[in-house]
Structure formats: structure tokens, C-alpha cells
């Protein structure tokens, strides 16, 4: 039973792969922007005073 459609496996899925890559870039950029907007530097002075 020969296959009547010649399909190259390397020609399929590029749209889904591109979508995933773009989604990952957007998610990382958004996470970095949220981090920059909400990150608070830790206070070093109270930790040093708590030592015995």
C-alpha cells in the first residue's frame, strides 16, 4: 500500500515552532519588566545588627 502523498517531515510544524519561540520571548520580556518594576533591594543593615 504505497503512500499517495509525498510529505517531507521537515516542512511541517514550522508555524507552531515559531509561535512557541515568540511566546517564550514575550513571556521572558514580560517577566523581566515585572521584575524591574517590583524588585526591592534587600536591606543589609538589619541583618548585620542581628548577629551576636
C-alpha positions in Angstrom: 0.0 0.0 0.0 2.1 2.9 -1.2 1.6 6.4 0.2 -0.1 8.6 -2.3 1.1 11.8 -0.6 4.7 12.7 -0.6 5.2 14.7 2.6 8.5 15.9 3.8 8.6 15.7 7.7 10.9 18.7 7.8 8.4 21.0 6.1 5.7 20.7 8.8 5.4 22.3 12.2 7.3 25.5 11.5 4.3 27.6 12.3 3.8 26.0 15.7 7.5 26.2 16.4 7.7 29.9 15.5 4.6 30.5 17.7 6.3 28.8 20.7 9.5 30.7 20.2 7.7 34.0 20.0 5.6 33.1 23.0 8.8 32.3 25.0 10.4 35.6 24.1 7.3 37.6 25.1 7.0 35.7 28.4 10.7 36.3 29.3 10.4 40.0 28.3 7.3 40.4 30.4 8.8 38.6 33.4 11.9 40.9 33.2 9.8 44.0 33.0 7.8 42.9 36.1 11.0 42.1 37.9 12.5 45.5 37.2 9.3 47.2 38.3 8.8 45.3 41.6 12.2 44.2 42.8 13.3 45.6 46.2 17.0 45.6 47.2 17.5 43.6 50.4 18.5 45.7 53.5 22.0 44.7 54.6 22.0 46.8 57.8 19.3 44.9 59.9 20.9 41.5 59.1 24.3 42.8 60.3 22.7 44.1 63.5 21.0 40.8 64.3 24.3 39.0 64.6 25.5 38.1 68.1 
